[in-house]
Amino acid sequence: MKLGDLKAALREHPDKNVGFILPDGDPVPADFHVTEVGHVIKNFIDCGGTKRSTETMVLQAWVAKDDPDHRLTAGRLGAILELAKSVVPSDDLDVEVEYEGCAISQYPLSGFAVEGAEVKFNLAEKHADCLAREACGLDPCGGGPAEAQGKCC
């Protein structure tokens, strides 16, 4: 989901509470706070020697130990995103949510649904991948070594 899509969803439902649903279907506790809004640029070289760059907008969701009455509304999150305009250069950036369950993880936003008094944003899984499959002798369509996998495309 792009930042512009997130902002539009928040504008449509300003009085509803915001919720995040983890990929396994469990919700992030309802009393979470958005403690950071960031523009993340990752410059790197893949294992085949190709220079690459990615950009995302990251929301950090944090749950306080003693704040059971805290609820973030869509209008309030929208206002937080407006404050972040000076550090987030584009509404065309993909949005990820950083959340600490057992470990700190980042989850791409994949969509949303309005259910009762809440706008629930779905979080998707994020996976590692080899970006230079052919240079590494791997099947370009996924899986292991090309010799063992055969042609899949």
C-alpha positions as CSV (number, residue, x, y, z in Angstrom):
1,M,0.0,0.0,0.0
2,K,1.3,3.4,-0.9
3,L,1.4,6.3,1.5
4,G,-1.2,8.2,-0.5
5,D,-3.6,5.3,-0.2
6,L,-3.1,5.2,3.6
7,K,-3.8,8.9,3.9
8,A,-6.9,8.6,1.8
9,A,-8.2,5.7,4.0
10,L,-7.5,7.8,7.1
11,R,-9.3,10.9,5.7
12,E,-12.4,8.8,4.9
13,H,-12.8,7.5,8.4
14,P,-11.2,10.2,10.8
15,D,-13.3,9.2,13.9
16,K,-12.6,5.5,13.7
17,N,-9.8,3.7,15.7
18,V,-6.9,2.4,13.8
19,G,-5.9,-1.3,14.1
20,F,-3.1,-3.4,12.5
21,I,-3.6,-7.1,11.8
22,L,-0.5,-9.3,11.7
23,P,0.0,-11.8,8.8
24,D,-1.1,-14.7,11.1
25,G,-4.5,-12.9,11.8
26,D,-3.6,-11.7,15.3
27,P,-4.1,-8.0,16.0
28,V,-1.3,-5.6,17.3
29,P,-2.6,-4.6,20.7
30,A,-5.2,-1.9,20.4
31,D,-3.4,0.5,22.7
32,F,-0.3,0.9,20.4
33,H,1.3,4.2,19.8
34,V,2.9,5.3,16.5
35,T,6.3,6.5,17.9
36,E,8.1,7.1,14.6
37,V,7.4,8.0,11.0
38,G,10.4,7.6,8.8
39,H,11.7,7.7,5.3
40,V,14.1,4.8,4.8
41,I,16.5,4.7,1.9
42,K,18.5,1.5,1.5
43,N,21.5,1.6,-0.9
44,F,23.1,-1.8,-1.3
45,I,25.0,-4.1,-3.7
46,D,23.4,-7.5,-4.3
47,C,25.5,-10.7,-4.4
48,G,25.9,-10.4,-8.2
49,G,27.5,-7.0,-7.8
50,T,24.5,-4.9,-9.0
51,K,24.0,-1.6,-7.1
52,R,20.4,-1.2,-5.9
53,S,18.3,1.2,-3.9
54,T,14.9,1.0,-2.2
55,E,12.8,3.6,-0.4
56,T,9.9,3.1,2.0
57,M,8.0,5.0,4.6
58,V,8.0,3.2,8.0
59,L,5.6,3.6,10.9
60,Q,6.9,2.3,14.2
61,A,4.1,0.8,16.3
62,W,4.9,0.5,20.0
63,V,2.8,-0.8,22.9
64,A,3.2,0.8,26.3
65,K,3.0,-1.4,29.4
66,D,0.6,0.9,31.3
67,D,-1.6,2.6,28.7
68,P,-4.7,0.3,28.3
69,D,-7.0,3.2,27.4
70,H,-4.9,4.6,24.5
71,R,-6.6,4.3,21.1
72,L,-5.2,5.9,18.0
73,T,-7.9,7.4,15.7
74,A,-7.5,7.6,11.9
75,G,-7.7,11.4,12.2
76,R,-4.9,11.5,14.7
77,L,-2.7,9.2,12.6
78,G,-3.4,11.4,9.6
79,A,-2.3,14.5,11.6
80,I,0.9,12.6,12.6
81,L,1.6,11.9,8.9
82,E,1.1,15.6,8.1
83,L,3.8,16.4,10.6
84,A,6.1,14.0,8.8
85,K,5.8,15.7,5.4
86,S,9.2,17.4,6.0
87,V,10.9,14.0,6.2
88,V,8.8,11.8,3.9
89,P,9.2,13.1,0.3
90,S,6.4,11.3,-1.6
91,D,3.0,9.8,-1.2
92,D,4.1,7.2,-3.7
93,L,6.3,5.4,-1.2
94,D,5.3,1.9,0.0
95,V,4.3,1.8,3.7
96,E,5.7,-0.7,6.2
97,V,4.9,-1.0,9.9
98,E,7.7,-1.8,12.3
99,Y,6.4,-3.8,15.3
100,E,8.1,-5.8,18.0
101,G,6.4,-9.1,18.9
102,C,9.1,-11.6,19.7
103,A,11.5,-9.6,17.5
104,I,11.4,-6.3,15.7
105,S,9.9,-6.9,12.3
106,Q,8.7,-4.8,9.4
107,Y,5.5,-5.7,7.7
108,P,4.3,-4.1,4.4
109,L,0.7,-2.7,4.5
110,S,-1.4,-4.8,2.1
111,G,-4.9,-3.3,2.4
112,F,-7.6,-2.4,4.9
113,A,-11.1,-3.0,5.9
114,V,-13.6,-1.0,8.0
115,E,-15.2,-3.1,10.7
116,G,-17.5,-1.3,13.1
117,A,-15.6,1.5,14.9
118,E,-12.2,0.5,13.5
119,V,-10.2,0.8,10.3
120,K,-8.1,-2.4,10.2
121,F,-4.9,-2.4,8.2
122,N,-3.6,-5.7,7.1
123,L,0.1,-6.4,7.4
124,A,1.8,-8.8,5.0
125,E,4.9,-11.0,5.4
126,K,8.2,-9.7,4.1
127,H,10.7,-12.2,2.7
128,A,14.4,-12.3,1.9
129,D,15.3,-13.2,-1.7
130,C,18.4,-13.6,-3.9
131,L,18.3,-10.7,-6.4
132,A,21.1,-12.2,-8.5
133,R,19.8,-15.7,-9.0
134,E,21.5,-16.3,-12.4
135,A,24.9,-15.0,-11.1
136,C,24.6,-17.3,-8.1
137,G,23.7,-20.4,-10.3
138,L,20.1,-20.4,-9.0
139,D,16.8,-21.0,-10.8
140,P,15.7,-17.4,-11.9
141,C,12.1,-18.4,-11.0
142,G,12.8,-19.4,-7.4
143,G,14.0,-22.5,-5.6
144,G,17.5,-24.0,-5.4
145,P,20.3,-24.5,-7.9
146,A,19.1,-24.3,-11.5
147,E,20.6,-27.7,-12.3
148,A,18.3,-29.4,-9.7
149,Q,15.2,-27.3,-10.4
150,G,15.0,-27.5,-14.2
151,K,13.1,-24.9,-16.2
152,C,10.1,-23.3,-14.5
153,C,9.4,-20.2,-16.6
